[in-house]
Amino acid sequence: RDALARADFAQVRELLGRAYMISGHVGHGLKLGRELGFPTLNLRFAHRRPALSGIFVVRVHGIAGAPLPAVASLGLRPTVQEAGRMLLEVHLLDWQGDAYGKLVSVEFLHKLRDEAKYDGLESLARAIARDCEDARAYFHAAFQSTRRQTTRDRI
């Protein structure tokens, strides 16, 4: 739990022998993400108090043949709700479709930032756009690193 709270996903992977994932069924939400231009998968999951919270770079398993790159918010949504239960909301970067009712697993890769309360929905949308840009940069760097290794290994 301590490694999760620090978002030290390398140590978490070492301790668990696999990546940290949260699984759940995709359910209907308030459609606020869609309204802001960032539709989300809203997951119902069993964890009442997960060891981590914030905004994360993730991959989603269970929708397509391969894991899909995404950004996730795990927290209480302070900008739109004063108090509530923990929610996991995931915006897929390059996928559109219907996933309602599907059982998916969200693999946590990197923490972007802590959850924050914004002045309104416009500033929240700008923050989400920055998070998406940061996630794309993360995936691009990871892909380039993997691609270089693979190319070198083949020579």
DSSP file (Angstrom, degrees, kcal/mol; ACC not computed):
  #  RESIDUE AA STRUCTURE BP1 BP2  ACC     N-H-->O    O-->H-N    N-H-->O    O-->H-N    TCO  KAPPA ALPHA  PHI   PSI    X-CA   Y-CA   Z-CA
    1    1 A R     >        0   0    0      0, 0.0     4,-2.7     0, 0.0     5,-0.2   0.000 360.0 360.0 360.0 -35.2    0.0    0.0    0.0
    2    2 A D  H  >  +     0   0    0      1,-0.2     4,-1.7     2,-0.2     6,-0.2   0.921 360.0  49.1 -64.0 -43.4    2.9    2.4    0.7
    3    3 A A  H  4>S+     0   0    0      1,-0.2     5,-2.8     2,-0.2     4,-0.4   0.884 112.5  49.2 -63.6 -37.9    4.3    1.9   -2.8
    4    4 A L  H >45S+     0   0    0      3,-0.2     3,-1.4     1,-0.2    -2,-0.2   0.923 107.4  53.7 -65.3 -44.3    0.9    2.6   -4.2
    5    5 A A  H 3<5S+     0   0    0     -4,-2.7    -1,-0.2     1,-0.3    -2,-0.2   0.835 112.2  45.3 -60.8 -32.1    0.4    5.7   -2.1
    6    6 A R  T 3<5S-     0   0    0     -4,-1.7    -1,-0.3    -5,-0.2    -2,-0.2   0.504 110.8-125.6 -85.3  -5.2    3.7    7.0   -3.5
    7    7 A A  T < 5 +     0   0    0     -3,-1.4     2,-1.4    -4,-0.4   104,-0.4   0.857  54.7 156.2  58.8  37.2    2.7    6.0   -7.0
    8    8 A D     >< +     0   0    0     -5,-2.8     4,-2.2     1,-0.2     3,-0.3  -0.673  10.8 171.2 -91.1  80.2    5.9    4.0   -7.3
    9    9 A F  H  > S+     0   0    0     -2,-1.4     4,-2.3     1,-0.2    -1,-0.2   0.733  70.4  60.5 -71.0 -22.5    4.5    1.6   -9.9
   10   10 A A  H  > S+     0   0    0      2,-0.2     4,-1.9     1,-0.2    -1,-0.2   0.931 110.2  41.7 -66.5 -44.9    7.9    0.0  -10.6
   11   11 A Q  H  > S+     0   0    0     -3,-0.3     4,-2.9     2,-0.2     5,-0.2   0.895 112.7  54.3 -68.8 -38.8    8.1   -1.2   -7.0
   12   12 A V  H  X S+     0   0    0     -4,-2.2     4,-2.9     1,-0.2     6,-0.4   0.930 109.1  48.6 -58.6 -45.3    4.4   -2.1   -7.1
   13   13 A R  H  X S+     0   0    0     -4,-2.3     4,-2.1     1,-0.2     5,-0.5   0.903 112.3  49.2 -61.1 -41.5    5.1   -4.3  -10.1
   14   14 A E  H  < S+     0   0    0     -4,-1.9    -2,-0.2     2,-0.2    -1,-0.2   0.914 114.9  43.6 -64.7 -43.3    8.1   -5.9   -8.4
   15   15 A L  H  < S+     0   0    0     -4,-2.9    -2,-0.2     1,-0.2    -1,-0.2   0.892 122.8  36.0 -71.0 -40.3    6.1   -6.6   -5.2
   16   16 A L  H  < S-     0   0    0     -4,-2.9    -2,-0.2     2,-0.3    -1,-0.2   0.731  99.6-128.8 -84.6 -22.7    3.0   -7.9   -7.0
   17   17 A G  S  < S+     0   0    0     -4,-2.1     2,-0.3    -5,-0.3    -3,-0.2   0.590  86.0  48.3  79.8  10.7    4.8   -9.7   -9.8
   18   18 A R  S    S-     0   0    0     -5,-0.5    -2,-0.3    -6,-0.4    -1,-0.3  -0.951 100.3 -71.6-164.2 172.4    2.4   -7.8  -12.2
   19   19 A A        -     0   0    0     -2,-0.3     2,-0.4    -3,-0.1    90,-0.1  -0.404  53.1-103.9 -72.4 152.8    1.1   -4.3  -12.9
   20   20 A Y        +     0   0    0     88,-0.4    88,-2.4   -11,-0.1     2,-0.3  -0.664  49.6 175.6 -78.3 130.3   -1.4   -2.8  -10.5
   21   21 A M  E     -A  107   0A   0     -2,-0.4     2,-0.4    86,-0.2    86,-0.2  -0.969  27.3-153.7-136.5 150.4   -4.9   -2.9  -11.9
   22   22 A I  E     -A  106   0A   0     84,-1.8    84,-2.9    -2,-0.3     2,-0.3  -0.997  20.3-162.4-119.8 130.4   -8.4   -2.1  -10.9
   23   23 A S  E     +A  105   0A   0     -2,-0.4    23,-0.4    82,-0.2     2,-0.3  -0.831  22.4 134.8-112.6 150.7  -11.2   -4.0  -12.6
   24   24 A G  E     -A  104   0A   0     80,-2.2    80,-2.6    -2,-0.3     2,-0.3  -0.972  51.8 -82.3-176.9 170.0  -14.9   -3.2  -12.9
   25   25 A H  E     -AB 103  44A   0     19,-0.8    19,-2.0    -2,-0.3     2,-0.5  -0.691  44.6-116.4 -87.6 139.6  -17.9   -3.0  -15.1
   26   26 A V  E     + B   0  43A   0     76,-2.3    75,-3.2    73,-0.4     2,-0.2  -0.635  43.6 178.0 -76.8 124.3  -18.4    0.2  -17.2
   27   27 A G  E     - B   0  42A   0     15,-3.3    15,-0.8    -2,-0.5     2,-0.2  -0.695  33.1 -83.9-122.1 174.8  -21.5    2.0  -16.1
   28   28 A H        -     0   0    0     -2,-0.2     2,-0.1    13,-0.1    13,-0.1  -0.565  44.8-179.2 -79.1 141.3  -23.4    5.1  -16.9
   29   29 A G        -     0   0    0     -2,-0.2    -1,-0.1    11,-0.1    13,-0.0  -0.310  50.5 -73.4-117.2-155.1  -22.4    8.4  -15.3
   30   30 A L        -     0   0    0     -2,-0.1    -2,-0.1     1,-0.0     0, 0.0   0.485  58.6-124.1 -84.8  -3.5  -23.6   11.9  -15.5
   31   31 A K  S  > S+     0   0    0      9,-0.1     4,-1.8     1,-0.1     5,-0.1   0.687  71.0 132.6  67.3  20.0  -22.2   12.4  -19.0
   32   32 A L  H  >  +     0   0    0      2,-0.2     4,-1.9     1,-0.2     6,-0.2   0.901  67.7  53.8 -68.1 -41.1  -20.2   15.4  -17.8
   33   33 A G  H  >>S+     0   0    0      1,-0.2     5,-3.3     2,-0.2     4,-0.6   0.915 108.8  48.9 -58.7 -43.4  -17.0   14.1  -19.5
   34   34 A R  H >45S+     0   0    0      1,-0.2     3,-1.0     3,-0.2    -1,-0.2   0.903 109.3  53.2 -61.4 -41.8  -18.8   13.8  -22.8
   35   35 A E  H 3<5S+     0   0    0     -4,-1.8    -1,-0.2     1,-0.3    -2,-0.2   0.843 109.6  48.4 -61.8 -34.9  -20.1   17.3  -22.3
   36   36 A L  H 3<5S-     0   0    0     -4,-1.9    -1,-0.3     2,-0.1    -2,-0.2   0.519 124.6-102.6 -83.7  -6.2  -16.6   18.7  -21.8
   37   37 A G  T <<5S+     0   0    0     -3,-1.0    -3,-0.2    -4,-0.6    -2,-0.1   0.558 100.4  94.5  95.0   9.9  -15.3   16.8  -24.9
   38   38 A F      < -     0   0    0     -5,-3.3    -4,-0.2    -6,-0.2    -3,-0.1  -0.658  61.8-160.1-133.5  76.2  -13.6   14.0  -22.9
   39   39 A P        -     0   0    0      0, 0.0    53,-0.4     0, 0.0     2,-0.3  -0.259  15.5-155.8 -59.8 144.7  -16.0   11.0  -22.7
   40   40 A T        -     0   0    0     51,-0.2     2,-0.6    49,-0.0    51,-0.2  -0.880  21.8-127.8-125.4 153.6  -15.2    8.6  -19.9
   41   41 A L  E     - C   0  90A   0     49,-3.0    49,-2.4    -2,-0.3     2,-0.6  -0.886  29.5-150.4 -89.0 126.6  -15.7    5.0  -18.9
   42   42 A N  E     -BC  27  89A   0    -15,-0.8   -15,-3.3    -2,-0.6     2,-0.5  -0.905  13.0-156.3-104.0 118.2  -17.1    5.1  -15.4
   43   43 A L  E     -BC  26  88A   0     45,-2.7    45,-0.8    -2,-0.6     2,-0.6  -0.800  12.4-151.2-102.9 132.0  -16.1    2.0  -13.5
   44   44 A R  E     +B   25   0A   0    -19,-2.0   -19,-0.8    -2,-0.5     2,-0.3  -0.867  32.1 171.1 -89.8 126.5  -17.9    0.5  -10.5
   45   45 A F        -     0   0    0     -2,-0.6   -21,-0.1   -21,-0.2   -23,-0.0  -0.940  42.4-121.1-140.6 162.9  -15.3   -1.2   -8.4
   46   46 A A  S    S+     0   0    0    -23,-0.4     2,-0.4    -2,-0.3   -22,-0.1   0.679  76.8 104.2 -79.8 -19.6  -15.1   -2.8   -5.0
   47   47 A H        -     0   0    0      1,-0.2    -2,-0.2     2,-0.0    39,-0.1  -0.483  41.9-178.9 -69.5 120.3  -12.3   -0.7   -3.4
   48   48 A R  S    S+     0   0    0     -2,-0.4    38,-0.4     1,-0.2    -1,-0.2   0.837  83.9  16.0 -84.2 -35.7  -13.9    1.8   -1.0
   49   49 A R  S    S-     0   0    0     36,-0.1    -1,-0.2    37,-0.0    -2,-0.0  -0.649  80.3-165.9-137.6  79.1  -10.6    3.4   -0.1
   50   50 A P        -     0   0    0      0, 0.0    24,-0.0     0, 0.0    36,-0.0  -0.261  30.6-118.0 -63.4 156.2   -7.9    2.6   -2.6
   51   51 A A  S    S+     0   0    0      2,-0.0     2,-0.3     0, 0.0     0, 0.0   0.618  93.8  49.3 -71.8 -12.2   -4.3    3.3   -1.6
   52   52 A L        +     0   0    0    -46,-0.1     2,-0.3     2,-0.0   -47,-0.1  -0.893  57.4 173.1-128.5 157.9   -3.9    5.8   -4.4
   53   53 A S        +     0   0    0     -2,-0.3     2,-0.3   -48,-0.2    22,-0.2  -0.976  34.1  69.1-155.3 157.2   -5.7    8.8   -5.9
   54   54 A G  E    S-D   74   0A   0     20,-2.5    20,-2.8    -2,-0.3     2,-0.4  -0.935  83.2 -38.9 135.4-158.0   -5.1   11.4   -8.5
   55   55 A I  E     -DE  73 113A   0     58,-2.9    57,-2.8    -2,-0.3    58,-1.4  -0.936  62.2-177.0-113.1 130.8   -4.7   11.6  -12.3
   56   56 A F  E     -DE  72 111A   0     16,-2.8    16,-2.6    -2,-0.4     2,-0.5  -0.890  34.4-122.9-132.9 152.9   -2.9    8.8  -14.0
   57   57 A V  E     +DE  71 110A   0     53,-3.3    52,-2.5    -2,-0.3    53,-1.5  -0.854  51.2 165.9 -86.3 129.0   -1.6    7.5  -17.3
   58   58 A V  E     -DE  70 108A   0     12,-2.4    12,-2.3    -2,-0.5     2,-0.4  -0.864  36.4-133.7-139.1 169.2   -3.2    4.1  -17.8
   59   59 A R  E     -DE  69 107A   0     48,-1.8    48,-3.2    -2,-0.3     2,-0.5  -0.989  21.5-141.1-124.9 141.6   -3.9    1.3  -20.2
   60   60 A V  E     -DE  68 106A   0      8,-2.6     8,-2.3    -2,-0.4     2,-0.4  -0.901  14.8-165.2-108.5 124.7   -7.4   -0.3  -20.5
   61   61 A H  E     + E   0 105A   0     44,-3.1    44,-2.2    -2,-0.5     4,-0.1  -0.830  63.3  41.9-104.8 142.9   -7.7   -4.0  -21.1
   62   62 A G  S    S+     0   0    0      2,-0.5    -1,-0.2    -2,-0.4    41,-0.1   0.413  92.8  76.0 109.0  -1.4  -10.9   -5.8  -22.2
   63   63 A I  S    S+     0   0    0     -3,-0.3     2,-0.2     3,-0.2    -2,-0.1   0.797 101.6  15.7-105.0 -44.3  -12.3   -3.5  -24.8
   64   64 A A  S    S-     0   0    0      2,-0.4    -2,-0.5    -4,-0.3    -1,-0.2  -0.610  90.4 -91.2-121.0-179.4  -10.1   -4.2  -27.8
   65   65 A G  S    S+     0   0    0     -2,-0.2    -4,-0.0    -3,-0.1     3,-0.0   0.754 112.5  33.6 -66.9 -24.3   -7.7   -6.9  -28.8
   66   66 A A  S    S-     0   0    0     -6,-0.0    -2,-0.4    -5,-0.0    -3,-0.2  -0.896 103.8 -82.9-127.4 157.7   -4.8   -4.9  -27.3
   67   67 A P        -     0   0    0      0, 0.0    -6,-0.2     0, 0.0    -2,-0.1  -0.319  45.9-135.3 -59.8 143.4   -4.6   -2.6  -24.3
   68   68 A L  E     -D   60   0A   0     -8,-2.3    -8,-2.6    -4,-0.1     2,-0.1  -0.853  14.3-117.1-106.2 135.8   -5.8    1.0  -25.1
   69   69 A P  E     +D   59   0A   0      0, 0.0    24,-2.3     0, 0.0    25,-0.5  -0.441  49.0 152.1 -70.6 142.3   -3.9    4.2  -23.9
   70   70 A A  E     -DF  58  92A   0    -12,-2.3   -12,-2.4    22,-0.3     2,-0.4  -0.957  43.2-120.1-159.0 171.5   -5.9    6.4  -21.6
   71   71 A V  E     -DF  57  91A   0     20,-2.2    20,-3.1    -2,-0.3     2,-0.4  -0.973  32.0-163.2-120.1 138.9   -5.9    8.9  -18.8
   72   72 A A  E     -DF  56  90A   0    -16,-2.6   -16,-2.8    -2,-0.4     2,-0.5  -0.952  15.8-155.0-129.1 146.5   -7.7    8.1  -15.6
   73   73 A S  E     -DF  55  89A   0     16,-2.9    16,-2.5    -2,-0.4     2,-0.6  -0.982  12.1-176.4-114.8 121.5   -9.0   10.0  -12.6
   74   74 A L  E     +DF  54  88A   0    -20,-2.8   -20,-2.5    -2,-0.5     2,-0.3  -0.944  47.1  61.0-117.9 108.2   -9.3    8.1   -9.4
   75   75 A G  E    S- F   0  87A   0     12,-2.1    12,-2.8    -2,-0.6    -2,-0.1  -0.957  93.7 -55.4 172.1-155.0  -10.8   10.2   -6.7
   76   76 A L        -     0   0    0     -2,-0.3     5,-0.1    10,-0.2    12,-0.1   0.396  59.0-123.9-104.3  -0.6  -13.7   12.3   -5.4
   77   77 A R    >>  -     0   0    0     10,-0.1     4,-2.2     1,-0.1     3,-0.9   0.969  31.5-173.4  56.2  62.0  -14.2   14.8   -8.2
   78   78 A P  T 34 S+     0   0    0      0, 0.0    39,-0.2     0, 0.0    -1,-0.1   0.730  76.0  58.0 -63.6 -22.9  -13.9   17.9   -6.1
   79   79 A T  T 34 S+     0   0    0     37,-0.4     3,-0.1     1,-0.1    38,-0.1   0.848 120.5  25.3 -74.7 -32.2  -14.8   20.3   -8.9
   80   80 A V  T <4 S+     0   0    0     -3,-0.9     2,-0.4     1,-0.2    -1,-0.1   0.576 126.0  39.4-111.0 -12.0  -18.2   18.8   -9.5
   81   81 A Q     <  -     0   0    0     -4,-2.2    -1,-0.2     1,-0.1     3,-0.1  -0.998  56.4-155.3-139.7 135.9  -19.1   17.1   -6.2
   82   82 A E  S    S-     0   0    0     -2,-0.4     2,-0.3     1,-0.3    -1,-0.1   0.900  85.3  -1.6 -74.3 -41.1  -18.5   18.4   -2.6
   83   83 A A  S    S+     0   0    0     -6,-0.1     2,-0.3     2,-0.0    -1,-0.3  -0.992  81.5 118.7-147.6 150.1  -18.5   14.9   -1.1
   84   84 A G        -     0   0    0     -2,-0.3     2,-0.2    -3,-0.1     3,-0.1  -0.988  55.2 -56.4 176.0-171.4  -19.0   11.5   -2.5
   85   85 A R        -     0   0    0     -2,-0.3     2,-0.1     1,-0.1   -10,-0.1  -0.509  62.8 -85.3 -90.7 161.7  -17.6    8.1   -3.1
   86   86 A M        -     0   0    0    -38,-0.4     2,-0.4    -2,-0.2   -10,-0.2  -0.422  49.2-167.5 -64.2 135.8  -14.4    7.3   -4.9
   87   87 A L  E     - F   0  75A   0    -12,-2.8   -12,-2.1    -2,-0.1     2,-0.6  -0.952  18.7-148.6-126.4 147.6  -14.8    7.0   -8.6
   88   88 A L  E     +CF  43  74A   0    -45,-0.8   -45,-2.7    -2,-0.4     2,-0.5  -0.963  22.3 178.1-114.7 112.9  -12.6    5.7  -11.4
   89   89 A E  E     -CF  42  73A   0    -16,-2.5   -16,-2.9    -2,-0.6     2,-0.5  -0.965   6.9-166.9-118.3 129.8  -13.2    7.6  -14.6
   90   90 A V  E     -CF  41  72A   0    -49,-2.4   -49,-3.0    -2,-0.5     2,-0.6  -0.965  11.0-160.4-125.5 126.1  -11.1    6.8  -17.7
   91   91 A H  E     - F   0  71A   0    -20,-3.1   -20,-2.2    -2,-0.5     2,-0.3  -0.925  18.4-142.1-104.2 115.9  -10.8    8.7  -20.9
   92   92 A L  E     - F   0  70A   0     -2,-0.6     3,-0.5   -53,-0.4   -22,-0.3  -0.621   7.2-146.9 -76.7 131.6   -9.5    6.6  -23.8
   93   93 A L  S    S+     0   0    0    -24,-2.3    -1,-0.1    -2,-0.3   -23,-0.1   0.865  86.4  12.8 -72.0 -37.7   -7.2    8.6  -26.0
   94   94 A D  S    S+     0   0    0    -25,-0.5     2,-0.4     2,-0.0    -1,-0.2  -0.159 106.6  86.6-136.3  42.5   -7.9    7.1  -29.4
   95   95 A W        -     0   0    0     -3,-0.5     2,-0.4   -26,-0.1    -3,-0.2  -0.999  41.7-177.6-144.8 138.5  -11.0    5.0  -29.2
   96   96 A Q        +     0   0    0     -2,-0.4     2,-0.3     2,-0.0    -3,-0.0  -0.999  35.5  93.3-133.7 137.9  -14.7    5.8  -29.5
   97   97 A G  S    S-     0   0    0     -2,-0.4     2,-0.6     0, 0.0    -2,-0.1  -0.978  72.6 -61.9 167.5-172.8  -17.4    3.3  -29.0
   98   98 A D        +     0   0    0     -2,-0.3    -2,-0.0     1,-0.1     0, 0.0  -0.895  44.0 158.7-105.0 118.1  -19.9    1.7  -26.6
   99   99 A A    >   +     0   0    0     -2,-0.6     3,-2.2   -72,-0.1   -73,-0.4   0.280  23.0 142.9-118.7   7.6  -18.3   -0.1  -23.6
  100  100 A Y  T 3  S+     0   0    0      1,-0.3   -73,-0.2   -75,-0.1     3,-0.1  -0.245  74.6  11.6 -56.0 131.9  -21.3    0.0  -21.3
  101  101 A G  T 3  S+     0   0    0    -75,-3.2    -1,-0.3     1,-0.3     2,-0.1   0.237  95.2 131.2  87.3 -13.5  -21.6   -3.2  -19.3
  102  102 A K    <   -     0   0    0     -3,-2.2   -76,-2.3   -77,-0.1     2,-0.7  -0.438  59.1-126.6 -74.5 146.1  -18.1   -4.5  -20.2
  103  103 A L  E     +A   25   0A   0    -78,-0.2     2,-0.3   -41,-0.1   -78,-0.2  -0.843  40.0 174.7 -89.4 118.5  -15.8   -5.8  -17.6
  104  104 A V  E     -A   24   0A   0    -80,-2.6   -80,-2.2    -2,-0.7     2,-0.4  -0.861  26.1-141.1-124.6 159.1  -12.5   -3.9  -18.1
  105  105 A S  E     -AE  23  61A   0    -44,-2.2   -44,-3.1    -2,-0.3     2,-0.6  -0.983  11.6-150.2-120.3 132.6   -9.2   -3.7  -16.2
  106  106 A V  E     -AE  22  60A   0    -84,-2.9   -84,-1.8    -2,-0.4     2,-0.6  -0.910   9.0-155.2-106.9 116.5   -7.3   -0.4  -15.8
  107  107 A E  E     -AE  21  59A   0    -48,-3.2   -48,-1.8    -2,-0.6     2,-0.5  -0.816  11.8-140.0 -95.1 120.4   -3.5   -0.8  -15.6
  108  108 A F  E     + E   0  58A   0    -88,-2.4   -88,-0.4    -2,-0.6   -50,-0.2  -0.691  32.0 160.9 -86.4 126.5   -1.8    2.1  -13.8
  109  109 A L  E     -     0   0A   0    -52,-2.5     2,-0.3    -2,-0.5   -51,-0.2   0.758  59.9  -1.1-112.3 -40.1    1.5    3.2  -15.4
  110  110 A H  E     - E   0  57A   0    -53,-1.5   -53,-3.3  -101,-0.1     2,-0.5  -0.980  59.5-124.9-160.6 137.5    2.3    6.7  -14.2
  111  111 A K  E     - E   0  56A   0   -104,-0.4   -55,-0.3    -2,-0.3     3,-0.1  -0.780  19.9-176.3 -89.2 127.2    0.9    9.4  -11.9
  112  112 A L  E     -     0   0A   0    -57,-2.8     2,-0.3    -2,-0.5   -56,-0.2   0.881  60.2 -41.1 -85.4 -44.6    0.5   12.8  -13.6
  113  113 A R  E     - E   0  55A   0    -58,-1.4   -58,-2.9     3,-0.0    -1,-0.3  -0.980  62.9 -79.5-170.8 170.9   -0.7   14.8  -10.7
  114  114 A D        -     0   0    0     -2,-0.3   -60,-0.2   -60,-0.2     2,-0.1  -0.445  58.1 -89.8 -78.3 160.4   -2.9   15.0   -7.6
  115  115 A E        -     0   0    0    -41,-0.1     2,-0.3    -2,-0.1    -1,-0.1  -0.442  51.5-168.0 -66.8 146.0   -6.6   15.6   -7.9
  116  116 A A        -     0   0    0     -2,-0.1     2,-0.5    -3,-0.1   -37,-0.4  -0.954  23.2-122.9-138.6 155.7   -7.4   19.3   -7.8
  117  117 A K        -     0   0    0     -2,-0.3     2,-0.2   -39,-0.2   -38,-0.0  -0.888  31.9-159.0-100.0 128.4  -10.5   21.6   -7.4
  118  118 A Y        -     0   0    0     -2,-0.5     3,-0.1     1,-0.1     6,-0.0  -0.657  27.9-114.5-106.8 162.0  -11.0   24.0  -10.2
  119  119 A D  S    S-     0   0    0     -2,-0.2     2,-0.3     1,-0.1    -1,-0.1   0.775  88.2 -30.4 -64.4 -28.2  -12.9   27.3  -10.4
  120  120 A G  S  > S-     0   0    0      1,-0.1     4,-1.7     0, 0.0     5,-0.1  -0.958  76.3 -71.6-172.7-174.9  -15.3   25.9  -13.0
  121  121 A L  H  > S+     0   0    0     -2,-0.3     4,-2.6     1,-0.2     5,-0.2   0.810 120.9  58.4 -69.5 -31.0  -15.9   23.4  -15.8
  122  122 A E  H  > S+     0   0    0      2,-0.2     4,-2.0     1,-0.2    -1,-0.2   0.937 109.2  43.4 -64.4 -45.9  -13.8   25.5  -18.3
  123  123 A S  H  > S+     0   0    0      1,-0.2     4,-1.9     2,-0.2    -1,-0.2   0.855 113.2  53.3 -69.1 -32.7  -10.7   25.3  -16.2
  124  124 A L  H  X S+     0   0    0     -4,-1.7     4,-2.4     2,-0.2    -2,-0.2   0.928 108.0  50.5 -63.3 -44.9  -11.3   21.6  -15.5
  125  125 A A  H  X S+     0   0    0     -4,-2.6     4,-2.3     1,-0.2    -2,-0.2   0.885 109.2  51.3 -61.6 -39.5  -11.6   21.0  -19.3
  126  126 A R  H  X S+     0   0    0     -4,-2.0     4,-2.1     2,-0.2    -1,-0.2   0.904 110.1  49.5 -63.9 -40.5   -8.2   22.8  -19.8
  127  127 A A  H  X S+     0   0    0     -4,-1.9     4,-2.4     2,-0.2    -2,-0.2   0.904 110.3  50.1 -65.1 -40.9   -6.6   20.6  -17.1
  128  128 A I  H  X S+     0   0    0     -4,-2.4     4,-2.4     2,-0.2    -2,-0.2   0.905 108.7  52.7 -64.0 -40.8   -8.0   17.4  -18.7
  129  129 A A  H  X S+     0   0    0     -4,-2.3     4,-2.1     1,-0.2    -1,-0.2   0.911 110.2  48.0 -60.9 -42.5   -6.6   18.5  -22.1
  130  130 A R  H  X S+     0   0    0     -4,-2.1     4,-2.8     2,-0.2    -2,-0.2   0.907 109.8  52.9 -63.5 -41.6   -3.2   19.0  -20.5
  131  131 A D  H  X S+     0   0    0     -4,-2.4     4,-2.4     1,-0.2    -2,-0.2   0.903 108.7  49.9 -60.3 -41.1   -3.4   15.6  -18.9
  132  132 A C  H  X S+     0   0    0     -4,-2.4     4,-2.5     2,-0.2    -1,-0.2   0.907 110.9  49.1 -64.3 -42.0   -4.2   14.1  -22.3
  133  133 A E  H  X S+     0   0    0     -4,-2.1     4,-2.2     2,-0.2    -2,-0.2   0.924 112.1  48.6 -61.9 -44.4   -1.2   15.8  -23.8
  134  134 A D  H  X S+     0   0    0     -4,-2.8     4,-2.2     1,-0.2    -2,-0.2   0.888 111.3  50.0 -64.0 -39.2    1.0   14.6  -21.0
  135  135 A A  H  X S+     0   0    0     -4,-2.4     4,-2.7     2,-0.2     5,-0.2   0.912 109.3  51.1 -65.9 -42.3   -0.3   11.0  -21.4
  136  136 A R  H  X S+     0   0    0     -4,-2.5     4,-2.6     1,-0.2    -2,-0.2   0.909 110.3  49.8 -60.8 -41.2    0.3   11.1  -25.1
  137  137 A A  H  X S+     0   0    0     -4,-2.2     4,-2.5     2,-0.2    -1,-0.2   0.902 110.0  51.3 -63.6 -40.7    3.9   12.3  -24.4
  138  138 A Y  H  X S+     0   0    0     -4,-2.2     4,-2.5     2,-0.2    -2,-0.2   0.949 112.9  44.3 -60.4 -49.8    4.4    9.5  -21.9
  139  139 A F  H  X S+     0   0    0     -4,-2.7     4,-2.7     2,-0.2    -2,-0.2   0.885 112.4  52.7 -64.7 -38.3    3.2    6.8  -24.4
  140  140 A H  H  X S+     0   0    0     -4,-2.6     4,-2.7    -5,-0.2    -1,-0.2   0.938 111.8  45.3 -62.0 -46.8    5.3    8.3  -27.2
  141  141 A A  H  X S+     0   0    0     -4,-2.5     4,-2.3     2,-0.2    -2,-0.2   0.909 114.4  48.4 -63.8 -42.5    8.4    8.2  -25.0
  142  142 A A  H  X S+     0   0    0     -4,-2.5     4,-2.4    -5,-0.2    -2,-0.2   0.903 112.9  48.3 -65.0 -40.8    7.6    4.6  -23.9
  143  143 A F  H  X S+     0   0    0     -4,-2.7     4,-3.0     2,-0.2    -2,-0.2   0.920 111.6  49.0 -65.8 -44.0    7.0    3.5  -27.4
  144  144 A Q  H  X S+     0   0    0     -4,-2.7     4,-2.5     2,-0.2    -2,-0.2   0.910 112.1  49.1 -62.2 -42.0   10.2    5.1  -28.7
  145  145 A S  H  X S+     0   0    0     -4,-2.3     4,-2.1     2,-0.2    -2,-0.2   0.931 114.5  44.3 -63.0 -46.2   12.2    3.5  -26.0
  146  146 A T  H  X S+     0   0    0     -4,-2.4     4,-2.7     1,-0.2    -2,-0.2   0.905 112.7  52.3 -64.9 -41.9   10.7    0.1  -26.6
  147  147 A R  H  X S+     0   0    0     -4,-3.0     4,-2.4     1,-0.2    -2,-0.2   0.909 109.4  48.7 -63.4 -42.6   11.1    0.5  -30.4
  148  148 A R  H  X S+     0   0    0     -4,-2.5     4,-2.4     2,-0.2    -1,-0.2   0.924 112.3  48.8 -63.9 -42.9   14.8    1.3  -30.1
  149  149 A Q  H  X S+     0   0    0     -4,-2.1     4,-2.7     1,-0.2    -2,-0.2   0.934 112.0  48.5 -61.5 -46.0   15.4   -1.7  -27.8
  150  150 A T  H  X S+     0   0    0     -4,-2.7     4,-1.6     1,-0.2    -1,-0.2   0.910 111.6  49.6 -62.1 -43.2   13.6   -4.0  -30.1
  151  151 A T  H  X S+     0   0    0     -4,-2.4     4,-0.9     1,-0.2    -1,-0.2   0.922 113.3  46.1 -62.9 -44.6   15.5   -2.7  -33.1
  152  152 A R  H >< S+     0   0    0     -4,-2.4     3,-0.7     1,-0.2    -2,-0.2   0.898 109.4  55.1 -64.9 -40.2   18.8   -3.1  -31.4
  153  153 A D  H 3< S+     0   0    0     -4,-2.7    -1,-0.2     1,-0.2    -2,-0.2   0.837 106.2  52.2 -63.2 -31.7   17.9   -6.5  -30.1
  154  154 A R  H 3<        0   0    0     -4,-1.6    -1,-0.2     1,-0.2    -2,-0.2   0.704 360.0 360.0 -79.0 -19.4   17.2   -7.7  -33.7
  155  155 A I    <<        0   0    0     -4,-0.9    -1,-0.2    -3,-0.7    -2,-0.2   0.490 360.0 360.0 -78.0 360.0   20.5   -6.6  -35.1
